[in-house]
Structure formats: C-alpha cells, structure tokens
C-alpha cells in the first residue's frame, strides 16, 4: 500500500522521498590558492638546469681589513699582538680607535708584530686587549722592493637537488560519475599542483642539506635559506622601527651591485607589526618588477626594501606566535638561483598505475635545489611577537 501525505507537500516530504535537488556551486573553492611567492619569483627570473644532483659553486671575498688587539699595547711599544697577524704585510697602515696611525714594519708570520707608532699626525696612545684595528691602506718608500703577496682562498660551497613527489588518482568509475563542484580529475590535478609547489617553497626556506646513501639509491635533501644564513641573524621579540633599521643596516652592508634593492619576506604577524610604524610610507609595487607577487616598498634610513608577506610563515593556530610565525628574511635576489634537473621543476608523470588496474594514477615530480651565494648579503629575523 502507498504511503499517503495528509498535509500540504513541503520540503520535508521531498527529503523523505529523496527528490530534493541540491543547489551546489559549480566551483570548488581552495583555501590556499597561492602559497609560494619565492618560487614564483625565482621561477620567472632566476632558474637554471643542473647537470648533476649535487650543485657546486665557489665564493670569495677581498683580503680582510679588521683585526683586534690580543694583548694590551703601551703608548711607546714597538711590537703588538693581534688576533690574526697573518692578515698583515709590511707597509700596512692601521687605524686605532684613538685615531693613531700604526705602520707594520715587517711582514709577520706570527705574533708579536713589529710596528712603527704614530706615523701620521696623531700621537701614540696606549690600547687595551680587544680594541679594534683596521687596515685602511699601505705606504712604501721610493725604490722599495716588491710587496709581500697575500690573497684569500676560494671557498667551495654546495647543495643538493631534492626529489619532491605528489601523487593523485581516481577509479574509472569515479571518473565517469557526475559530481558537484567540478570533476575529480581536473580538480585533483589543480589541487595537487598547489601542494607540490608548497612543498618546494617550504624546502627553499626550511630545508637542511643531507645525503642518505644507506639504501639502494641516495636520498638527498636541499639546504634552505634559513640554514644558509649564519652571519646576519637577529632575534628580537619587540620589533620597533629602530630595531628594524639596525637590522637593515647590517643586511645592506654587502650588495650584489650598487643601488641593489633587496626583498624582505615577512610572516603575517611581522608585517602587521611593521605596518603599525610604517603606515603611510608603504608604496605598492606594480608591473613587471613585482614578478606576479604582491609587494610594497619601504624606504628605511635611505635604503629601499621591497616587502612581501609570506603566508607560510604562520602556525595553524594563529594565536601561536612561536617559531616561523615570527620569521622574516632579507634577500639579495641576484644571489639566489633555483636549480633543477632536466624537465623536473614541476614535471607531471601520467598514467603510472599498474597495468590492468581499473583506475588512473598520476604524479608531480620535482628535483630542485637552492643555489644561494654569499650569505653575508642576506639576513634573517626571528622571535618577533609584537
């Protein structure tokens, strides 16, 4: 016997009959559509194919100019001890904190160093252990013999290309089934591409270099930016404008070229803190110079720096201000390069399922690494909470 309805038919009746048509948007909305600003920038302007998974380069710098007294120096002393005596050559002119000019008498191989005091217009003054000295020039007599040679050793640096993989798939039945919010094949392909790019981006920042040869084939990990930077590192909880300017002063000491502009990547928290005291002085960067990434520009103590808010520098709990939530980094982009094995920046391997299986499987594969030159041209901020 049929079930009868004794009232006006409503949506409840349709639910009972499972006849109610759903109003579902045809679009699938992704929470994290863009999470890789550094990869976006390097992919456009600074990428190069690698011919070996170990990528290598050499770095160098000019002869060192700064020393420190390793013992006290009386006002009339004719020898002195410094922390690095082999930096010196006969004829070098050193400036002491008092203003006195000291000339190196003979090229030393160890302490003590023979010196001539007060060779300029400033009298000799006693100095303490730890006082700084810097070599500002050299002076030689007419007809003097050749100058002693001094050079720096080129330093080999290396990193690895890391294999990063993201798989996805569906059964043939699911592929043929009509679905809301797009069909799985197209939606999964787009979603997994975002996840692959996110994994590459995070490796560029947080990766640590390693090679595991314990298995049949090596497993390599690529060193990231925060592991490369060792010199210009500042940890500060309360980021005032004065603290930021002091940090930028250090980051701008060395540049890839005259007038080089640097890019500062900061966590959402850090950018919020900066906006409190920089509001009104931030200008949006438009056109080709932005590389498809939202940028603003800040002039700090005469130095222009471009600012990029990095969405990955945050924790899942936005009230958790530890770790990467307080991170930022200043980069000289001319010294960064994305390296990749042939065809594997983001390669797509299709139909890799076992033959005969009633399904499809595909995979994104990347083999990429970071080449980061001269870490003293870059800097990092950590620990910012307000």
C-alpha positions in Angstrom: 0.0 0.0 0.0 1.3 3.5 -0.7 2.3 6.0 2.0 -0.1 8.9 2.0 0.5 12.6 2.8 -2.3 14.3 4.6 -0.9 17.8 4.6 0.4 20.2 2.1 3.6 18.9 0.5 6.7 20.6 1.8 10.5 20.3 1.6 10.3 17.7 4.4 8.2 15.5 2.0 10.8 15.9 -0.7 13.5 14.9 1.8 11.6 11.8 2.7 11.2 11.0 -1.0 14.9 11.9 -1.6 13.7 14.0 -4.5 15.0 17.4 -3.3 17.6 18.8 -5.8 20.6 20.3 -4.2 21.8 23.8 -5.1 25.6 23.3 -5.3 28.0 25.9 -6.7 29.8 24.5 -9.8 33.1 25.9 -8.4 35.4 24.2 -5.8 37.0 26.8 -3.5 40.5 26.2 -2.4 41.6 27.7 1.0 45.3 28.2 0.0 45.4 29.2 -3.7 48.8 30.9 -3.6 51.5 30.0 -1.1 54.8 30.2 -3.0 56.0 33.8 -3.5 59.7 32.9 -3.6 59.2 30.0 -6.0 57.1 32.3 -8.2 59.8 34.9 -8.3 62.7 32.6 -8.9 60.7 30.6 -11.5 60.3 33.7 -13.6 63.8 35.2 -13.4 66.4 33.0 -11.7 66.3 29.4 -12.6 68.9 27.1 -14.3 69.1 23.5 -15.3 71.5 21.3 -13.3 73.6 18.5 -14.8 74.2 16.7 -11.5 72.1 16.4 -8.3 75.0 17.9 -6.4 75.3 21.6 -7.3 78.5 23.4 -6.5 79.9 26.9 -6.7 82.8 28.9 -5.3 82.8 32.1 -3.2 85.5 34.6 -2.4 85.9 37.9 -0.7 88.6 40.6 -0.5 91.5 40.5 1.9 90.4 41.0 5.4 90.8 44.5 6.9 89.7 44.2 10.5 91.7 42.9 13.5 91.7 43.2 17.3 94.4 43.6 19.9 95.0 40.3 21.6 97.1 42.0 24.4 97.5 45.5 25.8 99.6 48.0 23.9 101.6 50.6 25.8 101.9 54.0 24.3 105.6 53.6 23.3 105.6 49.9 22.4 107.2 48.9 19.1 105.6 45.4 18.9 102.0 44.3 19.3 99.9 41.2 19.3 96.7 40.8 17.3 94.2 38.1 16.7 95.2 37.5 13.1 98.8 38.5 12.4 98.9 36.8 9.0 96.4 39.4 7.7 99.3 42.0 7.9 102.1 42.9 5.5 105.0 45.3 5.7 103.8 48.8 4.9 100.2 48.3 6.0 98.7 51.3 7.7 96.4 50.6 10.6 94.0 53.0 12.4 93.5 52.6 16.1 90.3 53.7 18.0 92.3 56.7 19.3 93.0 57.8 15.7 96.7 56.9 15.8 98.1 55.5 12.6 100.4 52.5 13.0 102.6 51.1 10.3 103.6 47.5 10.0 107.4 47.2 9.9 107.9 43.7 8.6 105.6 41.1 7.3 104.7 38.8 10.2 104.1 35.1 10.3 103.1 35.1 14.0 102.9 37.4 17.0 104.4 39.8 18.0 104.2 42.2 15.0 106.9 44.7 14.6 105.3 48.2 14.2 106.2 51.9 13.9 104.0 54.1 16.1 102.3 57.4 15.4 103.5 57.7 11.7 100.8 60.3 11.0 99.7 63.4 12.8 98.2 61.6 15.9 100.3 60.7 18.9 100.8 57.2 20.1 98.2 56.2 22.8 98.0 53.0 24.9 95.4 50.5 23.8 93.7 47.6 25.6 93.3 44.0 24.6 90.2 43.6 22.5 90.5 47.1 20.9 89.8 47.1 17.2 92.2 48.0 14.4 91.5 48.3 10.7 93.9 48.3 7.7 93.0 51.4 5.8 95.8 51.5 3.2 99.6 51.0 2.8 102.6 53.2 2.2 106.1 52.4 0.8 109.4 54.2 0.3 110.7 55.2 -3.1 112.7 52.4 -4.7 111.4 49.8 -2.3 111.3 46.1 -3.2 108.2 44.3 -4.2 105.3 44.0 -1.7 104.6 40.7 0.0 101.8 38.7 -1.5 98.5 38.0 0.3 95.3 36.5 -1.1 92.2 34.6 0.0 91.4 31.0 -0.8 88.2 30.5 -2.8 85.7 28.6 -0.8 83.7 25.7 -2.3 80.0 25.6 -1.5 77.4 23.0 -2.5 73.8 22.0 -2.2 71.7 19.1 -3.4 68.7 18.9 -5.7 65.8 17.2 -3.7 63.2 14.9 -5.2 59.7 16.0 -4.2 56.7 14.0 -5.3 52.9 14.4 -5.0 50.6 11.7 -6.3 46.9 11.6 -7.1 44.4 9.3 -8.8 40.8 8.1 -9.1 39.0 5.0 -10.2 37.5 4.7 -13.6 34.0 4.6 -12.0 34.6 7.8 -10.1 35.9 9.4 -13.3 32.6 8.6 -15.1 30.4 9.6 -12.1 28.8 13.1 -12.4 30.0 15.2 -9.4 29.2 18.5 -7.8 31.9 21.2 -7.6 33.8 20.0 -10.6 35.0 16.6 -11.6 37.8 14.9 -9.6 40.3 14.6 -12.4 40.5 18.3 -13.1 40.1 19.5 -9.5 42.6 17.0 -8.1 45.2 17.8 -10.8 45.0 21.5 -9.9 44.9 21.0 -6.1 48.0 18.6 -6.1 49.9 21.1 -8.2 49.4 23.7 -5.4 50.6 21.1 -2.8 53.6 20.3 -4.9 54.6 24.0 -5.2 54.0 24.4 -1.5 56.4 21.6 -0.6 59.1 23.1 -2.9 58.6 26.6 -1.4 58.9 25.3 2.1 62.1 23.3 1.2 63.6 26.5 -0.2 63.1 28.2 3.2 63.3 25.5 5.9 65.3 22.6 4.3 68.5 21.2 5.7 71.2 19.6 3.5 71.7 15.9 3.7 72.5 12.8 1.6 71.5 9.4 2.8 73.4 6.6 0.9 72.2 3.7 3.1 69.7 2.5 0.6 69.9 1.2 -2.9 69.9 4.7 -4.3 70.7 8.0 -2.5 68.1 10.2 -0.9 69.0 13.9 -0.9 67.7 17.0 0.9 68.3 20.6 -0.1 69.5 23.3 2.3 67.1 26.2 2.6 67.6 29.9 3.2 67.3 29.9 7.0 70.1 27.3 7.1 72.3 29.2 4.7 72.1 32.5 6.7 74.5 32.4 9.7 76.0 35.9 9.9 73.2 38.5 9.8 70.8 36.9 12.2 68.7 39.0 14.6 66.4 37.7 17.3 64.0 40.3 18.8 60.6 40.0 20.4 59.5 43.6 20.1 60.3 44.8 16.6 60.4 48.6 16.8 61.3 50.8 13.8 64.7 51.4 15.4 65.4 47.6 15.7 64.3 47.1 12.1 66.6 49.9 10.8 69.5 48.4 12.7 68.8 45.0 11.2 68.6 46.5 7.7 71.9 48.4 8.2 73.6 45.0 8.6 71.8 43.4 5.7 72.8 46.2 3.3 76.5 46.2 4.2 77.2 43.9 1.2 75.2 44.2 -2.0 75.3 42.4 -5.4 75.5 45.7 -7.2 75.5 49.4 -6.5 72.0 50.5 -5.6 70.8 46.9 -5.3 67.2 46.5 -4.0 66.6 43.8 -1.5 63.4 41.9 -0.8 62.1 41.3 2.7 59.8 38.3 3.2 57.9 38.5 6.5 55.3 36.5 8.3 51.8 37.9 8.5 52.4 38.8 12.2 55.7 40.5 11.4 54.1 42.5 8.6 51.3 43.6 10.9 53.8 44.8 13.4 55.8 46.7 10.8 52.6 48.3 9.4 52.0 50.0 12.8 55.0 52.2 12.5 55.4 52.3 8.6 51.8 53.1 7.7 51.7 56.0 5.2 55.2 55.2 3.9 54.5 52.0 2.1 54.0 52.1 -1.7 52.6 49.3 -3.8 55.0 47.9 -6.4 53.2 47.4 -9.8 54.1 45.9 -13.2 56.9 43.6 -14.2 59.0 44.4 -11.2 56.6 42.6 -8.9 57.1 39.2 -10.6 53.4 38.5 -10.1 53.7 38.8 -6.3 52.1 41.4 -4.2 54.8 43.8 -3.0 55.1 47.1 -1.2 58.2 49.2 -0.9 59.6 50.8 2.2 62.4 53.3 2.5 64.2 52.8 5.7 67.1 55.1 6.6 67.7 55.8 2.9 67.6 52.1 1.9 64.8 50.9 -0.3 63.5 47.4 0.5 60.6 45.6 -1.0 58.2 43.8 1.3 56.4 40.5 0.7 54.0 38.9 3.2 54.6 35.2 3.2 51.5 33.1 4.1 53.5 30.0 5.0 55.3 31.8 7.9 52.5 31.2 10.3 51.2 28.4 12.6 47.8 26.6 12.2 46.7 28.3 15.5 47.0 32.0 14.7 47.4 32.7 18.4 50.6 30.6 18.5 53.3 33.2 17.9 56.3 30.8 18.3 58.7 29.6 15.6 58.0 30.6 12.0 55.2 32.9 13.0 57.9 35.4 14.0 60.2 34.9 11.0 61.4 37.2 8.3 64.3 37.3 5.8 66.0 39.9 3.7 67.3 38.6 0.4 69.5 40.0 -2.3 67.6 38.3 -5.1 70.6 38.5 -7.6 72.4 35.9 -5.4 69.6 33.3 -5.4 69.0 30.7 -8.1 66.6 27.9 -8.5 68.4 24.8 -9.8 66.6 21.8 -11.3 67.3 18.5 -13.0 66.2 18.4 -16.6 62.4 18.5 -17.0 61.9 18.4 -13.3 61.0 21.8 -12.0 57.4 20.5 -11.8 57.1 17.5 -14.1 53.9 15.6 -14.5 54.1 11.8 -14.8 50.8 10.5 -16.2 49.2 7.0 -16.1 51.7 5.4 -13.7 49.1 2.9 -12.3 49.8 -0.8 -12.5 48.8 -2.0 -16.0 45.3 -3.6 -15.8 44.1 -1.7 -12.8 40.7 -0.1 -13.1 41.9 3.3 -12.1 44.3 6.1 -13.1 47.3 7.4 -11.1 49.5 10.4 -11.8 52.3 12.2 -10.1 54.0 15.5 -9.9 57.8 15.2 -9.6 60.3 17.9 -9.0 64.1 17.6 -8.4 65.1 21.1 -7.3 67.6 22.8 -5.1 68.6 26.3 -4.0 71.9 28.0 -5.0 72.4 30.8 -2.6 75.6 32.9 -2.9 77.4 34.9 -0.3 75.2 34.5 2.8 76.6 37.8 4.3 74.4 39.7 1.7 71.3 38.3 3.3 69.7 38.4 6.8 67.1 36.8 9.0 64.8 38.0 11.7 63.4 35.6 14.3 61.4 35.6 17.5 59.2 38.6 16.7 55.9 38.5 18.7 54.9 42.2 18.7 
